[in-house]
Amino acid sequence: MNTLPELIENEPALDELLTIPSPELVESVRGISGDVMVLGVGGKMGPTLAILLRRALDAAGSPARVIGVSRFSGPGLRERLHTRGVETIPCDLLDPARLAALPKADTVIYLVGMKFGSTGAENLTWAMNTYLPGMVAQHFAGARIVALSTGNVYPLTPVMGGGSRETDPVGPVGEYAQSCLGRERIFSYWTEKTGSPLTLVRLNYAAELRYGVLLDIAQKVHAGEPVDLATGNFNCIWQGDANSIVIRALEIAGSPPAVLNLTGPETLSVRRVARQFGDLLGMEVTYSGEEAPTALLSNAGFCFRRFGYPRVPAQQIIEWTAHWVKIGGPTLNKPTHFETRDGKF
């Protein structure tokens, strides 16, 4: 894709944009041998990641199968994936018998996790985020694995510090973030024990027009609601770019595992982004609170050196999002709660 559209008018155009493989991705997947299983394909990133992977493999002339696994509790997703060449298996992964019945795969992309609703459901959160990774790593012993993690495993850091690096100490705030660090530790233990190459991808935050921090801010501005400045700065990356790098992270999987921060290159100001949305939407912007000196920020310099910079810059996502909100484009209706500072989701 050499040029980006000026605006995105509908979901088919959005999904097409999110699933166009770059030449670098096509070249990367030539190294994939055997089938690829995407666990948690029914989540926010899963459908477009699986279709992107299928298109990249097709462009590379690979016969590898892409198999998406999820409970598939909502309507239509299995059919949508099937029409794009992604096979599906319905499965509750927390059911040991159902997990044991899954076919083996040479490559696994693990997208399973629980965040929203974790407060008040701490037992389920720990089971999903920490217990399940151990079962998965044992079932797929020997497979090459990329496991999606989160930048929430880091502590809040000074805004002017440039964000946490992979080599910095972790310091998760709240039980959700602690359970995500648990996911990393359990995956690391079992994959080293079984010899599975592993990459842990610490993402914050993926954005597209139906979901993400930028949509959250744009909707506040459009509704005339005050924009909370308590968490005054954030990182984000276009979901199409995030999906591509998650797949390409298979290249660096190792034992001990590789760790990769995944986000955009800028530290974005909530105040300035809201002001931009106000200009684009023709709305007056109001704010509440003041910016704290710290925020959840990641430094993705290693990612950019290894895989290149995102193809879609933040300014372009802002302009697309403003138009999407203006025309009443559909959303997932799932706020990110990025402004949360106590770790309670």
Secondary structure, DSSP 8 states (H G I E B T S, - for coil): --S--S---SHHHHHHHHT---HHHHHHHTT--S-EEEETTTSSSHHHHHHHHHHHHHHTT----EEEEE---SSSHHHHHHHTT-EEEE--TTSHHHHHTS---SEEEE-----TT-TT-HHHHHIIIIIHHHHHHHHTTT-EEEEEEEGGGS--EEGGGT-B-TTS-----HHHHHHHHHHHHHHHHHHHHHT--EEEEEE--EEBTTBSHHHHHHHHHHHT--EE-SS-EE--EEHHHHHHHHHHGGGG-BSS-EEEEE--SS-EEHHHHHHHHHHHHT----EES---SEE--B--HHHHHHH---SS-HHHHHHHHHHHHHTT---------TT--SS--
